[in-house]
Amino acid sequence: MPVIAFLSAVFVVTFEQLVQWQYGPSGVVGLLLLTIGIKAKSPTCSSIGAVVLALMVSGPAL
């Protein structure tokens, strides 16, 4: 069980660093809002985070 928790933590930190490197601070804010919204079961917070991430990903295409 501790190995699974450790691997999960490594994956989350790696993913967060990748988002920060690729999309900057606003991408991290979007990811943070999405994560907090999901954990707190807040549809408003998770929706705002998802919209921020969607805008960051589709920004160059617009």
N, C-alpha and C positions, 0 to 999 in steps of 0.2 A: 504493500500500500504506500509506504513512503517513497518508493521509486516512481510510482505513478504521479504522486503529488509533485515530486521534484521535476519530472519531465514536463508536467503541465505548467509549472512555474517558469521553466526555461522557455517553453513555447510562447507563453504570454509575453515575457520580457523581450524575446526576439521579435515577435510580431509588433510590439509597441515601438521598438527601435526602428524597425523597417518602415512603419507608418510615419514616424517622426522624420526619418531620413528622406523619405519620398515626398511627403506632403507638408512637412513643417509643423509648427506649433498648432495651427488650426486643425490639422488632421488629428493630432493628439487630443485636442479638446473635443472633437467630434467622437473619437473613439471612447474617451472618458465619459461623455454624456450618454452614449449608447450603452456602455457597460453599467453605469449607475442606474440608468432607466430600467434595464433588464433585471438587475439585482433587486431594485426597490419596487419592481412591478409598476412602474410609472410610465404609462403610454406616452405622455407628453414629453418627458425627458428623453426617452429612447427614440421617439420620432424626430426630435430636434437633432439628436446625435446622428441618426441615419441620414437626415437631409444634409447636414454639414458634410458627412463623408461622401454622399452622392455628388454634392457640388464640387468637392475637391477632386473626385475621380473624373467627373465629366467636364470639369472646368476647361481643360485644354481643347476639348472637342466643340465647345460652344462658341 
